[in-house]
């Protein structure tokens, strides 16, 4: 499966094969297994550098990219854990600016898998334990850790004293997991999402957030109070606006004029601002405004409105821009549409997992496409062309794979490939653009 990937290293592949055999037992929710596994490993999560812990529906990965770039621009040694990987599993663990080396990765996975063999840990619990071991053993000034799914039961939520926690946007995604019936949780869907994400809050730690609709904002405030966190919500405790090509940030400590991000899309200004606010509301490390500005300009995050370079795939669409985005929920669709709406209509190549909203990407883009081609998601159950038809104003074409999809396009217009991070990883692999 694409979740587990393959490796050119025989030692890494042996451990990835063991990971692929793991599954999350039906109905098991909680942190008991990851806590037991970490205890056997000496509780490495208690010995890592100051942690920047980031949750959210969309934007959390980009926020992590900005944090990493700003901290490194300050000259700090920084580890990072992001998810999912696109091409190589190594992308999930970054040690002091570089993807984890194969020999270290193989040894860590073997150690964790051996230690927890009788506990029945999940793929995500093993991965989290491995990254905590790596971060505890390799000296650094800070680490940036992205939450995987939700927050309350995410394996990274064993962190006890993070430097700061952040929450990016909130919206509908992974409903089967995050909205499953449970007594004592909010009935309103968006409030429930807020409850799950804000459960990363920790006593005494700053909880820095975007602004949200009232029902979600109220739940975030409630969770911050319940956990004893120090809330810093956009619109109340800090503000930002874009004006004259600049990002203007303001809080009680003063104002900053920063550049707009190099990453495409107006929403990236919001993600960069959240990263700035997280840095400004913690006191474990110091980052200057100059380093913040440099980090905003330098940050890169693959498969998020990424303009593909010349390669084996893009050569099949000569003389046109080919954009790639792995977004797959309604909020991501709206962000993509805002960016693409400023450009000429595009040919949309679309693939989505069967458990996703089939209209999430196409619905906001429907009036801005020249054609729509539906693909399967390699190795996964996915929507067929008929699922997209209700949201399109044009007939939906089908193609068996990306090369066929690109080859059959009319010669006019740029291209957007969207709807799945699994597809995005395959595109990057085929075009030889490996995240580093």
N, C-alpha and C positions, 0 to 999 in steps of 0.2 A: 504493500500500500504506500501511497505517496506520503502519508503521515510519518512513516519511519524512514523512508528514503534508502538510498544505497550509498556505499562508499568505495573508493578505490583502494582503501586500506583494508587488508584482510582482517586485521585485529579489530578495527572499528566495526566492520561488517558483522563479525561474529557477535558483537554485543548488540548491534542493531537488530540482528535476527532474534536475540533473546527479548529485546524490547518489543518487537512486533508480536511476540506471543502473549504479551500482557494485555489485559482488558480490565476495564472498571466493572466490578461486579454490579449487576442490576440492583438499584435501590440503595447502594452504599454512598452516603453523603457524610462528610465530616473530615476532621483533620487528625483523627486518631492514628491512622496508618502512617501518615507522613511523620507525625511526631514520634511514633515508635521506631520508625526507620532511622530518623535523624539521631535519636538517642543512642542507637547502636553504633552510630558513626561518630559519636562524641559531641553531638549538638553543634555542628559547624555554623549554623545560622546565627549563633550567639557570638561568633568571633569574626564576622565579616566587617568590612569598612562601613562607614556611614552610608545608609541605603536610601535611595530615592525610589519610592514604591508607587507605581502608576496604574490605575484602573480606568475603565471607561468603555463605552460601546464602540465608538470610533475616535480616532485621534490619539489613543494612548501610545501606539508605536511611534508615531511622529513626535509626540511630546518627549518620549524617551530619546529619540534621535537628537532633538534639540538639546536636551539635558547633557547627553554625552558630548556633543560638539562644544557646548559652552564650557563644561568642566575641563575638557581637554585643551581648549583655547587658553584656559587659565594656567596651563602647564601641569595639570594634575594627572596622576595615574589613575585610570578609571576602568573598572570591570562593568560589563553590561550583560543582561539576560533578556532577550526579546523572543517573541513567538508570533506565528509559527515560523519554521524555516521555509524557504522557498525552493532551494535547490539542494543544499547540504545541511545535514543535521547540525554541523559545527556552527552554523549561523546563530543558534540559540544561546551560545556561550561565547562571550568576547572577553579576552584576558588582556588588560592593559593595551587596548587599541587594536588587537588582532584576534581573528577567529581562533578558537581553541585548537591547538595542534592535535593531529590524529593520535599521537602516542599518549598524550595526556588524556584525551577524551576516552580512548579505549580503556586505559587503566582506571579512570574514575567510574565509568559505567560498569566495569567488571566488579570493582569494589562494592558499589552500591547494590548491584544485582545479587552478588553473593551474600551480602549482609542481610538482605530482605527477602531471600528466596521463600521462606515459609510465611511471610506476611501477606503475600499476594498484592504487592503494590501495583499501581497503575503506571502507564507510560509517563504521565505527567509527574507523578510522585517520584519516580526514579530520576527523571530529568532534573527536577527541582533539587533533590538531594545532591546530585552530581554538581550542579552549579554552586550550591552552598559550600560544598567541599572545596571546589576550585577557588572560590572567592576567599575562603578562610585561609587557604594555604599560600596564596600568592598575594604579596603585599600590594596595597593600593590606597589611594586617598579617599575614594568614594566608589559606590557601585549603583548602577541604575537597573531596576528590576521591574519588568512589565508583568502585570497580572495576566493570566491566561483567560479563563472563563469565569465571569462573575466577579467574585471577590471573597465572599464569606467562606466558601469551601474551596477556594483555589489553594493549591499546595503552597504557594508563596506566602500565604497569610499566616504562617507560623512566625513571621518576623515579629519581634517583641518591641524593639525600640528603634524604629526607622528615623532617619533624620527628618523626613517629611513624607507625607502621602499626598497624592494628587488624583483627581478624578476628572477625566476629559468629558466628552459629550455623553449624554444618556439617550438611549433609544431602544427600539425593539430589535432583538436578535437573540438567537439561542433560546427561544421561548420554551421549548420542551423541557429544558433544564432549569432556566431561571424563573419560569412562571409555574412550575409544578405545584400542585396544591400542598399547602403546609399550614397547619394551624399556627396562629399567632403572627403571620406575615401580612403585609398590606394587601388589600383586595384589589386596589387600582393597579393595572399593569405597570405603568411608568413608575409609580411609587414603589412597587415591588423591585423593579430594576434598580432604583436608587438605593433601596434597602440592601440589596445584594452587593452592589458596588461600594457603598459607603461603609460596609462592614470591615473594610481594611483599616479603618480608623483605629488609632492606638492612644492610650493614655498619655497626655502631655505632649504628643507629637502634633505638629501643624497638619491640618487637613485642608489642602488648597484645591478649590473647585472652580469650574465654569459656572455660569448662571443657568438656571433651569426653569421650566414651567413651575407654577406654584406648588402643585401636588408633589413633584419630585424635590423641589427645594426644601419643602417642609420636612420631608423624610430625611434628607441629608442633614439638616439641622438637628433633627431628633437623634440620628445615629451619632453625630459628633458629640452631642451632650451625653448620650448613653455610654459612650466609650471614653469620655473625658478628653477628647481631642480638642485642639485649638482651631476653630473653623476660620478659614479665610476664603470667602466666596466672592467671585467676580460680581461686580455691581454693587457690593456692599463694603467689602474690605479692600478691594483693588479694582482698578478700571483700566480699560485699554481701548484705543480707537486708532484707526488708520487715517492718516491725514497728510496730504502732500507727498505721498510716496514714503512715509515714515510710519513706524509703529510707535505710538505714544502711550507709554505705560505710566500709571500713577498709583501710589499707595501712600500710607501715612509717613513713610520714610522719604518721600520725594517723588520726582518725576524723571523719566528716562525717555530719550528720543533714540529709537533703535531702527535699523534698516528692516525692510520687509523681507520675508524669507525668499530664498532662491527656489524652494520647492513650489511646484505649480499648485494653484488653487487658492481662492480667497480664504478658505477655512484654515490654511496653514498659518495665517497670522494669529488665529485663535490658539492653535497648538503651541506656537512659539511663545505667545504671551503667557500661557499656563506654565510653561517651563521657566520663564522669567519669574513669575510669581512664586513658584516653588523654591527657587533659589533665594528669593528675597525674604521668604518667610521661615527660613531655617538658619541656624547659626553654627552648623558643624563644619562647613567649608565656606570660604570666601571667594566670590567670583566677581570680578570688576565689570562695570558697564562695557568696557572695551572688549573684554572676553565674551560677554553676552552677544555683542554685536557681531563679533567674528564668528561665533558659533551659529548664529541665525543664518549668516551667509553661507557657512560651510556645511550645514547639516544635509545629509542625504538619506533617503528612505525608499528603497526599491519597491516597485509595483504599486506606487501611489501616484497616479497621474505622471508616470515616468515616460519621457520621450525616448523611445528605443533608438539605439545607435545602429550603425551599419552592421549587418550580420547575415547569416544564412536565411533567417526568416524575412527580415525587412527588405532584402534584395528582391523578394517576390512582390513587393509593392513599391516599385521604383518611383522616385520623384514625389513622394508624399510623406507626411509625418505619420508615424505609427505610435499611438499612445497606449499605455498599459496601466490598468488599475484593478486591484484585487478586491475592491469593495463589493459587498454582496447583500447589504440591507438597505432599507428605505433612506436612512440618513446619508449613507454613502452615495446612493443614487442621486439624491438632491445636490450633494456637493459636486459630484461629477457633472451634473447637468448645468450647474452655475458656471463652471469653468468652460465646458464645451459650448454653452450658449453664447459665449463671446466670440466663437470661431465659426467658420462655415460648417454646414452640415457634414456629418461623417458617416462612413460605413461602420456599422456596429457589428462586431463579432462577439457573441455572447454565450457563456456557459455558466450554469448554476447548479449547485447541489439540489437534489429533490426536496430537501427539507427547508429550503429557503423560499422566500416570497418571490414568485416568478416575475412579478411586476416591479420589483424593487429598483432595478436599473432602467428598464425599458420605459416604465410609466413616465418618469420625468423627462426622458429623452425622446419620447415618441415623435414629436414634431420636429426633431432636429437630426434625423437620420436619413441617409440616402438609400440604405439597404440594411437588412438585419439577417445575419447568418447565425444559426444555432449550432453549437458543438456539444458533444458529450464531455463530461469531466473525466479525464483518464483515471481509471481505477475506482470510480465512485458512482453510485446511483445518482443520476442527474435528470433535470427537466429535458423533455423532448421539445421539438419545435411547436407542438400543439399547445404547450403550456404558456408560451409567450404570445400566441396569436391574439388573445383578448386585449393585449396592451399595445398592439402595434397598429399603425395606419397603413403598413405595407405588408405584402406577403412575406412570410418567414421562410428563408432558405435553410437547408440543412447541409452540413459538411461533416465528413468523418473525422477530420483532424485540422489542425491549424494551417498546415501547408496547403491543403485543398481550399480552405476558406479564403486565404489570401490570394491564391492563384485565380479564383473565379470572380474576383471583384471587378467592377467596371473601372476604367482607368482614371475617372474623375474622383476627387475628394480624398481627404485624409481618413485615417482608420483609428477606431477605438476598440481595444480588446478589453473586456470587463466581465465581472460577475463572479469570479472565483479566485482565491489565492492559490488553489491547486493548479488551476489553469495558468495563472501568472507565473508560478514556478516553472511550469513546463515551457512556457514561452521564453523565459530568461535562459533556460538550459538550451533550448533549440537555437536561440540567437547568440549563444556563447557570451552572455552577459551575467557572470556569476557574482552574486553579492559577496563583498569582501569586508 
